[in-house]
């Protein structure tokens, strides 16, 4: 009898192990959500002058202060979970097959927006989803742009020109590579590349727009011209640099035994934009003049983090 029980158990285990090898097996669907969370403080003139960063650039004149945007929104070209450096198994949330101005591409960090979608699946597919457990060690996204609305300190009232920015009434232009900005009533509207352009040789084409989360204990900028490694090969990127971030823990997808169950992969992408923008005195080294330089703080990319749950 004991022998019969062991044989029966072994048979059941064998069936269970082989079940997912059946190419007709469909273990339910995957749906995904992305919650965009912004962290900031209310902006008051009193605390604008109080904050002094200890992490600074050199070569742009004296550091004056750091300020917090009053509004931060973004557009993404793609967002995807990737299993390994080979990029074989992938869950793609936002992809280039979407229309260029599809609402799914846009994020509002100020108002904590969220989106939901049925993702595109690549790799070892079985019907509607992966048939085997897969650990995704990376999450990657490519920034189309990040848009900022910034209430400038009162010292800039009366200054209608800042040399760093290309002011144009067409700030909402859909040309993502342009650096259109506006300055109205002491409120600066400007894009992601504008705050990195002085650091990257005034060449917006080489500014990093791809961020790869996971697979590293530190966050850093990777120069692909000298060190082409350490990121999934299917990561979209432009120019010479990408950003590597430590702020992600691997997630494991386990296929459901039920073909009618929907697995929800829920990601929260957080961006802490408190005192994000640093102001420097520029070539004349006189504060609050038109040649002042506005930059993201060094290591700004560490302000992004991703937390994922699977239900």
ABEGO torsion letter per residue (X at the ends): XAAAAAAAAAAAAAAAAAAAABAABBAEBBBBBBBBBBBBBBBBAAAAAABBBABBBBGAEBBABBBBBABBBBBBABBBBBABAAGABBBBABBAABBAABAAABBBAAAGBBBBBBBBBBEBBBEABBABBBBBABBBBBBABBBBBBBBBAAABGBABBAABBBBAAAABABAABABBBBBGGBBBBBAAAAAAAABGGBAAABBABBBBEGBABBBBBBAAABBBGBBAABBBBEABBBBBABBBBBBBBBBABAABBBBBBBBBBBBABGABBBBAEAAGBBGBAABBBBBBBGAAAABBBBBBBX
